[in-house]
Amino acid sequence: MSARAGERERGSLGVELAAMVPLLMLVTLLIVQGMLAVTTISAVQQAARDGARTMAAGEPRAVWEQAALAQVPGWLTDVVVRDGGCAGACVSVEARVPIGLPSITFDTVTVQRTAEFPRE
């Protein structure tokens, strides 16, 4: 009788593994997506700060735009740097958050951060 129980369980490990692989891949993809989102938010915030800091020092537009863009990783696409329109030195940076892979983005998933420094 115990031989039949062993025969019935043969292959159950393979079935359990086949069921777990897609779940593990989904969890891994969600972790990677979270890391991409956090990195994008951090880079955009730092870019806005550096651009505003450079603008506050009285530098021309090309210089503060370049200072902001220097903080953005190369894999971020469609990065826009603008004058934030504040009373002080204000720079706004917007970028699309990659979805799954750095080269895949959607128009609706963007991050925008604005930083302001007093003018010197």
C-alpha positions, 0 to 999 in steps of 0.5 A: 500500500505504501508503494502506491502512495509513492507512485501517486506523489511522483512528479508532484515536485515538478508540478509545484516547481512549475507553479512557483516559477511564474510567481517568483518571476513576478515577484522579481519583476516587481522588485526591479520595477520598485528599484527603477521607480525609486532610482528615477525619483531620487535622480529627478529630485537631485537633478532639480536641486543641482539645476536650481543651485546652479541657477541661483549662482547666476549661471545662464540657462544652458549651464543650469540645464546641463547641471541638472541633466548631469545628475540623470542616469543615461537610461532615463528617457524623455527628461525635461528640464524647465524654469520652475517659474518661482520667485527664487531660482527654481528648476523643474525636472520631469522624467518618465519612469521605466516600466520593467526595462529601462528602455520601455516607458509610458507617457502616463508614468512620470515623475516631476520634481521642483527645487527652489533656492534663493537668488544670490 
